[in-house]
Amino acid sequence: MARIDVPEGDGLEATRMWQLAPHMGKGVHAVTDAIYVHSTLGVREREVMRMRIAQLNRCEVCMNTRARTAVDEGLTDAMYNSVQNYYDHPDFTPRERLAAEFGERFAIDHTAIDDDLWSRLREHFSDSEILELTVTAGVCVGLGRAFHVLDVERDFETLWSKEAAHPQGGVTL
């Protein structure tokens, strides 16, 4: 049960809560639209990083959200649930491992993002992609923690992202 009085109605608490502050909801939707619809970052890289942050945040909304395009590109549920083992998981690419490591350090101790990591990031990502990776990590850490703190994360099973509707159904974030 949410720690705030979420308006009654259709849809999830995590969606309905924005009725309390529509101006904030518009901003959140704009940034998530930029991340999920307009980003040039690879979807699997984004999702592996996002899921690692979700695990660290212990955000149920985030851990139970799947991106249709990532699933279509072969990111299985087992892989989503294994990102804490990114460093030696055979199904993750070097870019995906690096994205997960970046997200992990960003979430745990952003000051631990050292010259070595920057050097490795630059070997695999353009400056534009690094910027998108960084902003995405910030949004994931912040919103994931907000959902957890507000306890608006428990009224669903699997949530499909803002991307096109998944053939198995689901809702949009």
Contacts in CASP RR format, 6 or more apart in sequence:
PFRMAT RR
TARGET T0000
AUTHOR 0000-0000-0000
METHOD contacts of the structure
MODEL  1
MARIDVPEGDGLEATRMWQLAPHMGKGVHAVTDAIYVHSTLGVREREVMR
MRIAQLNRCEVCMNTRARTAVDEGLTDAMYNSVQNYYDHPDFTPRERLAA
EFGERFAIDHTAIDDDLWSRLREHFSDSEILELTVTAGVCVGLGRAFHVL
DVERDFETLWSKEAAHPQGGVTL
1 151 0 8 1.000
1 154 0 8 1.000
2 13 0 8 1.000
2 17 0 8 1.000
2 150 0 8 1.000
2 151 0 8 1.000
2 152 0 8 1.000
3 149 0 8 1.000
3 150 0 8 1.000
3 151 0 8 1.000
4 17 0 8 1.000
4 20 0 8 1.000
4 150 0 8 1.000
4 152 0 8 1.000
6 13 0 8 1.000
6 16 0 8 1.000
6 17 0 8 1.000
6 19 0 8 1.000
6 20 0 8 1.000
6 152 0 8 1.000
7 16 0 8 1.000
7 17 0 8 1.000
7 19 0 8 1.000
7 20 0 8 1.000
8 16 0 8 1.000
9 16 0 8 1.000
11 171 0 8 1.000
12 152 0 8 1.000
12 155 0 8 1.000
12 156 0 8 1.000
12 159 0 8 1.000
12 171 0 8 1.000
13 152 0 8 1.000
13 153 0 8 1.000
13 154 0 8 1.000
13 155 0 8 1.000
14 61 0 8 1.000
14 147 0 8 1.000
14 152 0 8 1.000
14 153 0 8 1.000
14 155 0 8 1.000
14 173 0 8 1.000
15 171 0 8 1.000
15 173 0 8 1.000
17 150 0 8 1.000
17 152 0 8 1.000
18 24 0 8 1.000
18 25 0 8 1.000
18 28 0 8 1.000
18 29 0 8 1.000
28 143 0 8 1.000
31 135 0 8 1.000
31 139 0 8 1.000
32 139 0 8 1.000
32 162 0 8 1.000
32 173 0 8 1.000
33 162 0 8 1.000
35 46 0 8 1.000
35 132 0 8 1.000
35 135 0 8 1.000
35 136 0 8 1.000
35 139 0 8 1.000
36 67 0 8 1.000
36 161 0 8 1.000
36 162 0 8 1.000
36 163 0 8 1.000
37 162 0 8 1.000
37 163 0 8 1.000
39 46 0 8 1.000
39 132 0 8 1.000
39 136 0 8 1.000
40 128 0 8 1.000
40 129 0 8 1.000
40 132 0 8 1.000
41 129 0 8 1.000
41 132 0 8 1.000
41 133 0 8 1.000
41 136 0 8 1.000
42 95 0 8 1.000
43 67 0 8 1.000
43 69 0 8 1.000
43 70 0 8 1.000
43 73 0 8 1.000
43 75 0 8 1.000
44 70 0 8 1.000
44 73 0 8 1.000
44 74 0 8 1.000
44 75 0 8 1.000
44 93 0 8 1.000
44 96 0 8 1.000
45 93 0 8 1.000
45 95 0 8 1.000
45 96 0 8 1.000
45 99 0 8 1.000
45 133 0 8 1.000
46 67 0 8 1.000
46 70 0 8 1.000
46 99 0 8 1.000
46 133 0 8 1.000
46 136 0 8 1.000
47 67 0 8 1.000
47 70 0 8 1.000
47 75 0 8 1.000
47 80 0 8 1.000
48 75 0 8 1.000
48 79 0 8 1.000
48 83 0 8 1.000
48 86 0 8 1.000
48 92 0 8 1.000
48 96 0 8 1.000
48 97 0 8 1.000
48 99 0 8 1.000
48 100 0 8 1.000
49 99 0 8 1.000
49 100 0 8 1.000
49 102 0 8 1.000
49 103 0 8 1.000
49 133 0 8 1.000
49 136 0 8 1.000
49 137 0 8 1.000
49 140 0 8 1.000
50 62 0 8 1.000
50 136 0 8 1.000
50 140 0 8 1.000
51 62 0 8 1.000
51 63 0 8 1.000
51 80 0 8 1.000
51 83 0 8 1.000
52 83 0 8 1.000
52 84 0 8 1.000
52 86 0 8 1.000
52 100 0 8 1.000
52 103 0 8 1.000
52 104 0 8 1.000
52 107 0 8 1.000
53 62 0 8 1.000
53 103 0 8 1.000
53 104 0 8 1.000
53 106 0 8 1.000
53 107 0 8 1.000
53 137 0 8 1.000
53 140 0 8 1.000
53 141 0 8 1.000
53 144 0 8 1.000
54 62 0 8 1.000
54 63 0 8 1.000
54 65 0 8 1.000
54 140 0 8 1.000
54 144 0 8 1.000
55 63 0 8 1.000
55 83 0 8 1.000
55 84 0 8 1.000
56 104 0 8 1.000
56 107 0 8 1.000
56 108 0 8 1.000
57 107 0 8 1.000
57 140 0 8 1.000
57 141 0 8 1.000
57 142 0 8 1.000
57 144 0 8 1.000
57 145 0 8 1.000
57 148 0 8 1.000
58 148 0 8 1.000
59 144 0 8 1.000
59 145 0 8 1.000
59 147 0 8 1.000
59 148 0 8 1.000
59 153 0 8 1.000
60 147 0 8 1.000
60 148 0 8 1.000
60 153 0 8 1.000
60 154 0 8 1.000
61 144 0 8 1.000
61 147 0 8 1.000
61 152 0 8 1.000
61 153 0 8 1.000
61 156 0 8 1.000
61 159 0 8 1.000
61 173 0 8 1.000
62 140 0 8 1.000
62 143 0 8 1.000
62 144 0 8 1.000
62 147 0 8 1.000
64 156 0 8 1.000
64 157 0 8 1.000
64 158 0 8 1.000
64 159 0 8 1.000
65 158 0 8 1.000
65 159 0 8 1.000
65 160 0 8 1.000
65 161 0 8 1.000
65 173 0 8 1.000
66 77 0 8 1.000
66 80 0 8 1.000
66 158 0 8 1.000
66 159 0 8 1.000
66 160 0 8 1.000
66 161 0 8 1.000
66 166 0 8 1.000
67 75 0 8 1.000
67 160 0 8 1.000
67 161 0 8 1.000
67 163 0 8 1.000
68 160 0 8 1.000
68 161 0 8 1.000
68 163 0 8 1.000
68 164 0 8 1.000
68 165 0 8 1.000
68 166 0 8 1.000
69 163 0 8 1.000
71 166 0 8 1.000
76 91 0 8 1.000
79 89 0 8 1.000
79 91 0 8 1.000
79 92 0 8 1.000
82 89 0 8 1.000
82 91 0 8 1.000
83 89 0 8 1.000
83 92 0 8 1.000
83 100 0 8 1.000
86 92 0 8 1.000
86 96 0 8 1.000
86 97 0 8 1.000
86 100 0 8 1.000
86 101 0 8 1.000
86 104 0 8 1.000
87 97 0 8 1.000
87 100 0 8 1.000
87 101 0 8 1.000
89 97 0 8 1.000
92 100 0 8 1.000
94 124 0 8 1.000
95 124 0 8 1.000
95 125 0 8 1.000
98 120 0 8 1.000
98 121 0 8 1.000
98 124 0 8 1.000
98 125 0 8 1.000
99 133 0 8 1.000
101 117 0 8 1.000
102 113 0 8 1.000
102 117 0 8 1.000
102 121 0 8 1.000
102 133 0 8 1.000
102 137 0 8 1.000
103 137 0 8 1.000
103 140 0 8 1.000
105 112 0 8 1.000
105 113 0 8 1.000
105 117 0 8 1.000
106 113 0 8 1.000
106 134 0 8 1.000
106 137 0 8 1.000
106 138 0 8 1.000
106 141 0 8 1.000
107 137 0 8 1.000
107 140 0 8 1.000
107 141 0 8 1.000
121 130 0 8 1.000
121 133 0 8 1.000
122 130 0 8 1.000
125 133 0 8 1.000
147 153 0 8 1.000
156 171 0 8 1.000
158 170 0 8 1.000
159 170 0 8 1.000
159 171 0 8 1.000
159 173 0 8 1.000
160 166 0 8 1.000
160 169 0 8 1.000
160 170 0 8 1.000
160 171 0 8 1.000
160 172 0 8 1.000
160 173 0 8 1.000
161 172 0 8 1.000
161 173 0 8 1.000
162 172 0 8 1.000
162 173 0 8 1.000
163 172 0 8 1.000
165 172 0 8 1.000
END
